[in-house]
Amino acid sequence: MQKKMNAPVGVQPDVCDRFTETPDTSVQKLIEYRIAHFAARSEAARYVTNTPAQVQFRFANPVLCLLRTGQKIITIADFPPLVLNPGDLLYVPSGLEFNIDLAGAHPGAPIICDCLEVEASHLDMLLSRFNAYGANRTDGTIATLSWGVPQHILDKDAQVLGLEAVFTMFRERRDVFSDLLIETAIDMALLRLLQRCASTMLDFRDSAEDDGVSTAVQLINRQLDHHLSTSELAAKANLSESTLRRRFQQRLGASPTRYANRLRVQKLKVMLRETNLPLKEISYRLGFSDVSHMSRVFRAETGGSPALYRAKQRRDHDLGD
């Protein structure tokens, strides 16, 4: 049996997808409502919680969470618990599991949080542009991202990032310029985040040092449909497989295979949302051996199937029209 609570005003129950089990495992209680908006390389979602609960999340990409109302106590991996108050911002790197205590949620006073999920590859490309502009730095260094370190930014400092404008753009009516405008606004927010948190988010090293990761990343992006093996990437980067895996984990927070699959899943999401191509044709274009292989990779990254994802996006789109 499934028990649904009354949806908050303005929230469509059909877009809800967060559940928690009660002690009686035959009963599930809906505790969180989610409304999502999409752009080419990002997703903005509002989570509305009106029942005390504890939930767990793990995102395949970096996430910026802006708390609107209520209070959340968040524990990420082995880091000390963080208390988020209205206006506070939390940056969570990809792949980290975080537990959220929503004890203060109530139907009359829901906890509302806006989350922006950005493709990991987008952040890496932004950093590459940053290094390109800084190629003439007098100290001869380049920056790499320190994956795995969350950032908690308090209300007044969080306002500087300009995320409020980003979320507004997602909710507005779209035209042919919308995705580019959203990506530009996100770039500004991410650059401000990196600027403010450079001491903990960025590592600087001698630009003359080639760690092989950039070579491998370029190969993956150029041949995304070829499914290059780690051994092939390591050979091109002049590294052993173990060294390449370790450096990928340090720089990108994932193995070469996981990083490539994330890129494929993001491209797959766009094709599911924006085309009517059959799953078999999409799997062929992305270099998967068959639909079953593609579905396994998609489920590993998102927790659901490509078919259900496409159906949900179309349902959400119809609700928004």
C-alpha positions in Angstrom: 0.0 0.0 0.0 1.2 3.5 -0.8 0.2 6.5 1.3 0.4 9.9 -0.3 0.3 13.1 1.7 -1.4 16.3 0.5 0.8 18.1 -1.9 1.9 21.7 -1.0 0.1 24.5 -2.9 1.4 24.8 -6.4 3.1 21.4 -6.5 2.0 18.7 -8.9 1.8 15.2 -7.1 2.6 13.6 -10.5 6.2 14.8 -10.4 6.9 13.4 -6.9 9.6 10.7 -6.7 11.1 10.6 -3.1 9.9 8.0 -0.7 10.9 6.6 2.7 9.7 3.4 4.3 7.9 3.2 7.6 8.8 0.4 10.1 6.0 -1.6 8.4 7.8 -2.4 5.2 4.5 -2.9 3.4 3.7 0.8 3.8 5.5 3.6 2.1 5.0 7.3 2.9 5.7 10.1 0.4 7.8 12.7 2.2 9.3 14.8 -0.6 8.0 16.4 -3.7 10.4 17.3 -6.6 9.8 19.6 -9.6 12.6 19.6 -12.2 13.5 21.9 -15.1 16.2 21.1 -17.6 18.8 22.8 -19.8 21.3 21.3 -22.2 24.0 20.5 -19.5 22.2 21.0 -16.2 19.1 20.4 -14.2 17.4 22.6 -11.6 15.0 20.9 -9.1 13.0 22.1 -6.2 12.5 19.7 -3.3 9.6 20.3 -1.0 9.4 18.3 2.2 6.4 18.5 4.5 7.0 15.5 6.8 9.8 14.9 9.3 12.2 12.4 7.8 15.8 11.4 7.0 16.8 10.9 3.4 19.9 9.9 1.5 21.1 11.3 -1.9 24.0 10.5 -4.2 24.3 12.6 -7.4 26.4 11.6 -10.4 27.4 15.2 -11.0 28.3 18.2 -8.8 25.3 19.8 -7.1 24.7 23.3 -5.7 21.9 23.3 -3.1 20.3 26.6 -1.9 18.0 26.3 1.1 14.9 28.4 0.8 12.9 27.6 4.0 13.4 25.5 7.2 16.6 23.9 8.3 18.6 20.9 7.2 21.3 19.0 9.0 23.5 17.3 6.4 26.2 14.7 6.9 28.5 14.1 3.9 30.8 11.1 4.0 33.2 11.5 6.9 32.9 15.2 7.2 31.3 16.8 10.4 27.5 17.5 10.1 26.6 20.8 8.5 23.6 22.9 9.6 21.9 24.7 6.6 19.7 27.7 7.3 17.6 29.7 4.8 19.9 31.4 2.2 22.8 29.0 2.9 24.5 27.3 -0.1 26.0 23.8 -0.1 28.3 22.5 -2.9 28.4 18.7 -3.0 31.0 17.0 -5.3 29.8 14.2 -7.5 29.5 10.7 -6.2 29.4 11.6 -2.5 26.5 10.2 -0.4 24.9 12.7 1.9 22.4 12.1 4.6 19.8 14.8 5.4 17.9 15.2 8.6 14.6 16.9 7.9 13.2 16.7 11.5 11.8 20.2 11.3 9.6 19.6 8.2 5.8 20.1 8.7 2.8 20.4 6.4 2.3 24.0 7.5 6.0 24.8 7.3 7.7 22.7 4.6 11.4 22.6 4.0 12.1 23.9 0.5 15.5 23.5 -1.2 16.5 24.4 -4.8 19.3 22.2 -6.3 21.3 22.8 -9.4 23.0 19.7 -10.9 25.7 20.5 -13.5 27.5 17.9 -15.6 30.9 17.1 -14.2 32.4 17.5 -17.6 31.1 21.0 -17.8 33.0 22.0 -14.7 36.1 20.4 -16.0 35.8 22.3 -19.3 35.2 25.5 -17.4 38.5 24.9 -15.5 40.3 24.2 -18.8 39.1 27.6 -20.0 40.3 29.2 -16.8 43.7 27.7 -17.3 43.8 28.8 -20.9 43.1 32.4 -19.9 45.8 32.1 -17.2 48.4 30.5 -19.5 50.6 33.6 -19.0 50.5 33.6 -15.2 53.9 34.5 -14.0 54.2 31.6 -11.6 53.7 29.1 -14.5 51.0 27.1 -12.7 47.7 25.5 -13.8 44.7 24.7 -11.6 43.1 21.3 -11.0 39.9 20.7 -9.1 40.0 19.0 -5.7 37.2 16.6 -6.0 35.6 15.3 -2.8 35.5 18.4 -0.7 32.1 19.9 0.0 31.6 23.6 0.6 29.2 25.3 2.9 28.6 29.0 2.1 26.5 31.2 4.5 23.6 33.4 3.4 25.3 36.7 2.6 28.3 35.2 0.9 26.0 32.8 -1.1 24.1 35.7 -2.6 27.3 36.8 -4.5 27.1 33.6 -6.6 23.9 34.8 -8.3 22.1 31.5 -8.2 18.8 33.1 -7.6 18.9 34.5 -11.2 19.9 31.0 -12.5 16.9 29.3 -10.9 14.6 32.1 -12.2 15.9 31.5 -15.7 15.0 27.8 -15.5 11.4 28.6 -14.5 10.9 31.2 -17.2 9.4 30.5 -20.7 12.1 29.2 -23.0 13.3 30.4 -26.5 16.2 29.5 -28.7 18.6 31.5 -26.5 17.5 30.1 -23.2 20.0 27.2 -22.9 23.0 29.3 -23.8 21.9 32.1 -21.4 21.4 29.5 -18.6 24.9 28.0 -19.2 26.5 31.4 -19.2 24.8 32.3 -15.9 25.9 28.9 -14.4 29.5 29.6 -15.6 29.4 32.9 -13.7 28.1 31.2 -10.6 30.7 28.4 -10.7 33.6 30.9 -11.3 32.5 32.9 -8.3 32.3 29.7 -6.3 35.9 28.7 -7.4 37.1 32.3 -6.7 35.7 32.3 -3.2 36.8 28.7 -2.3 40.0 28.5 -4.3 42.1 27.6 -1.3 40.0 24.4 -0.7 38.6 23.6 -4.2 41.7 24.1 -6.4 45.2 22.6 -6.5 47.9 24.5 -8.4 50.8 22.7 -10.0 53.5 23.5 -12.5 52.0 23.8 -16.0 55.1 22.0 -17.4 54.0 18.8 -15.7 51.7 16.6 -17.9 49.9 14.2 -15.6 48.3 12.4 -18.6 44.7 13.1 -17.5 44.1 15.9 -19.9 45.2 13.7 -22.8 42.9 10.9 -21.7 40.0 13.3 -21.2 40.4 14.8 -24.7 40.4 11.3 -26.2 37.3 10.3 -24.3 35.4 13.4 -25.4 36.5 13.0 -29.1 35.7 9.3 -29.2 32.8 9.0 -26.8 31.1 6.4 -29.1 34.2 4.2 -29.2 34.3 3.1 -25.5 38.1 3.3 -25.2 39.5 0.9 -22.6 41.6 2.1 -19.6 44.6 0.3 -21.1 44.2 2.2 -24.4 43.9 5.5 -22.6 46.9 4.8 -20.4 49.0 3.9 -23.5 48.1 7.2 -25.2 48.8 9.1 -22.0 52.2 7.3 -21.4 51.0 6.0 -18.0 50.4 2.7 -16.4 46.7 1.8 -15.9 46.9 2.1 -12.1 48.5 5.5 -12.3 45.9 6.8 -14.8 43.1 5.5 -12.5 44.6 7.1 -9.4 45.1 10.5 -11.2 41.6 10.4 -12.7 40.2 9.8 -9.2 42.2 12.7 -7.8 41.3 15.2 -10.5 37.8 14.1 -11.6 36.5 12.1 -8.7 35.9 9.0 -10.9 37.7 6.3 -12.8 38.2 6.7 -16.6 35.4 4.3 -17.3 33.0 6.0 -14.8 33.9 9.5 -16.2 33.2 8.4 -19.8 29.9 6.8 -18.8 28.8 10.0 -17.0 29.4 11.8 -20.3 27.4 9.2 -22.2 24.6 9.3 -19.7 24.4 13.1 -19.9 24.3 12.9 -23.7 21.8 10.1 -23.5 19.5 12.3 -21.3 19.5 15.0 -23.9 18.6 12.6 -26.7 15.8 11.1 -24.6 14.4 14.5 -23.8 14.8 16.2 -27.2 14.4 13.4 -29.8 12.0 10.6 -30.6 14.8 8.2 -31.6 14.2 4.6 -30.6 16.4 3.3 -27.7 18.1 0.9 -30.1 19.2 3.8 -32.4 20.4 5.9 -29.4 22.4 3.0 -28.1 24.1 2.6 -31.5 24.9 6.3 -31.7 26.5 6.3 -28.3 28.5 3.1 -29.0 26.8 0.8 -26.6 26.7 -2.9 -27.6 22.9 -3.0 -27.3 20.0 -1.4 -25.4 20.5 -3.7 -22.4 24.1 -2.5 -22.0 23.0 1.1 -22.3 20.2 0.6 -19.8 22.7 -1.0 -17.2 25.0 2.0 -17.5 22.1 4.5 -17.3 20.7 2.7 -14.2 24.1 2.7 -12.5 24.3 6.5 -12.9 20.7 7.5 -12.3 18.9 4.7 -10.5 16.3 4.4 -13.3 15.8 3.1 -16.8 16.1 5.2 -20.0 12.4 4.4 -20.9 11.1 5.6 -17.5 13.3 8.7 -17.7 11.9 9.6 -21.1 8.3 9.0 -20.0 8.8 11.2 -16.9 10.4 14.1 -18.8 7.4 14.1 -21.2 4.9 14.0 -18.3 6.7 16.8 -16.5 6.7 18.8 -19.8 3.0 18.3 -20.3 2.4 19.4 -16.7 4.4 22.6 -17.3 2.5 23.5 -20.5 
